[in-house]
Amino acid sequence: QRVADERGERIGGTVGHQIRFEARASEDTRMLFCTVGILLRRLQGDPTLEGVTHVLVDEIHERDSLADFVLIIVRDLLATSRPDLKVVLMSATLDADVFVGYFQKLAEGGMVVSRIDIPGLAFPVQEHFLEDIVTMTGYTPEQHQQAAAQRDGGGGG
């Protein structure tokens, strides 16, 4: 939706999306956002991804069997019938060398395997557990129960 909005278009026009039980795409769709499961289903019916120029896989660091299977198929496509297919793997936390190495054998056949690093901002994250919050706030359950009992007219908690 966001990409369609930024392009000043409605979803289902040149920008579409498809998930398991919902598809908003048309013959005019040129950019389809979908899950790896949908991409695998498409590959079953169209093993060479005819008409597809680019495959972008976002959050590739979330390694699951479907994403790994997509990478196997895409690498095979690049090596055999679709050397023109452009593949982009994206992640904010990715160890890119693992994936560059995976596709590097294709480079021996003349294919270009590139890596682009775009610096981003990392914000510090502090983990706090319940025990930490209790200490930080000075909260004690006994004081809370006594205050509640006084407020409620002396009845039990």
C-alpha positions in Angstrom: 0.0 0.0 0.0 2.8 2.4 0.9 4.6 2.1 -2.4 1.3 2.6 -4.3 0.6 5.7 -2.2 4.0 7.1 -2.7 3.6 6.7 -6.5 0.1 8.3 -6.3 -1.6 5.1 -7.5 -4.1 2.7 -6.2 -3.1 -0.7 -5.0 -3.8 -3.3 -7.7 -2.7 -1.1 -10.5 1.0 -1.1 -11.4 1.7 -1.9 -7.7 0.1 -5.0 -6.3 0.4 -7.4 -3.4 -0.5 -11.0 -2.8 -0.6 -13.1 0.3 -2.2 -16.5 1.0 -5.9 -15.6 0.7 -5.8 -12.1 -0.8 -4.5 -10.8 -4.1 -4.7 -7.2 -5.3 -3.0 -7.2 -8.7 -4.1 -6.9 -12.3 -2.7 -7.3 -15.8 -1.3 -3.8 -15.3 0.7 -4.8 -12.2 4.5 -4.4 -12.7 5.6 -4.6 -9.1 4.1 -7.4 -7.0 4.8 -7.6 -3.3 4.3 -11.2 -2.1 5.5 -13.8 0.4 8.1 -16.4 -0.4 5.3 -18.9 -0.3 3.5 -17.1 -3.1 6.7 -16.9 -5.0 7.3 -20.6 -4.7 3.7 -21.3 -5.9 4.4 -19.0 -8.9 7.6 -21.0 -9.6 5.6 -24.2 -9.7 3.4 -22.9 -12.5 6.1 -20.8 -14.2 9.5 -22.4 -13.5 11.4 -19.7 -15.4 9.5 -16.7 -14.0 8.7 -15.5 -17.5 8.1 -11.8 -17.6 9.8 -11.2 -14.2 12.8 -9.0 -14.3 13.7 -8.7 -10.6 13.2 -10.7 -7.5 13.7 -8.9 -4.2 13.8 -10.8 -1.0 13.5 -8.6 2.1 14.4 -9.6 5.6 16.5 -12.5 4.2 18.1 -12.9 7.7 14.8 -14.5 8.8 16.1 -17.8 7.5 13.3 -20.3 7.1 13.0 -23.3 4.8 10.8 -21.5 2.3 13.3 -18.6 1.9 16.2 -21.0 1.6 14.3 -23.0 -1.0 13.6 -19.9 -3.0 17.3 -19.1 -3.0 18.2 -22.6 -4.3 15.7 -22.2 -7.1 16.7 -18.7 -8.0 20.4 -19.6 -8.0 19.6 -22.5 -10.3 17.6 -20.2 -12.6 20.5 -17.7 -12.8 22.9 -20.5 -13.6 20.7 -22.1 -16.3 17.7 -20.4 -18.0 17.6 -16.9 -16.5 21.0 -15.2 -16.3 19.2 -11.9 -17.0 17.1 -12.1 -13.8 18.2 -9.5 -11.2 18.2 -10.7 -7.6 18.3 -8.4 -4.6 18.6 -9.8 -1.1 18.0 -7.2 1.7 18.4 -7.2 5.4 19.3 -4.8 8.1 21.1 -7.4 10.1 22.4 -9.7 7.4 25.9 -11.3 7.3 26.1 -10.6 3.6 29.3 -12.6 3.0 27.3 -15.8 3.5 25.0 -14.9 0.6 27.7 -13.5 -1.6 29.6 -16.8 -1.1 26.5 -18.8 -2.0 26.1 -16.9 -5.3 29.8 -16.6 -6.0 30.1 -19.7 -8.2 27.8 -17.9 -10.7 30.4 -15.2 -10.9 32.9 -17.7 -12.2 30.6 -18.1 -15.2 30.7 -14.4 -15.9 27.8 -13.3 -13.8 28.3 -10.2 -11.6 27.7 -10.8 -7.9 27.7 -7.4 -6.1 27.3 -6.3 -2.5 26.0 -2.9 -1.5 26.2 -1.8 2.1 24.1 1.1 3.1 24.9 2.4 6.5 21.9 2.8 8.8 21.3 4.0 12.3 21.3 1.5 15.0 19.5 2.6 18.1 20.5 1.3 21.5 18.1 -1.2 23.0 17.9 -1.7 26.7 16.2 -4.8 28.0 14.3 -4.6 31.2 12.7 -7.5 33.0 9.9 -7.3 35.5 12.3 -7.6 38.4 14.2 -4.6 37.0 11.1 -2.5 36.7 10.0 -3.3 40.3 13.5 -2.2 41.5 13.5 1.0 39.3 10.0 2.1 40.5 10.4 1.1 44.1 7.1 -0.9 43.8 6.3 -3.4 46.5 3.2 -5.6 46.3 2.6 -5.3 50.0 2.3 -1.5 49.9 0.0 -1.8 46.9 -2.3 -4.3 48.6 -2.5 -2.1 51.8 -3.3 1.0 49.8 -6.0 -0.8 47.9 -7.5 -2.2 51.0 -7.7 1.2 52.6 -9.2 2.7 49.5 -11.8 0.0 49.2 -12.9 0.3 52.8 -10.7 -2.2 54.5 -11.8 -5.3 52.6 -9.2 -7.9 51.5 -7.2 -7.6 48.2 
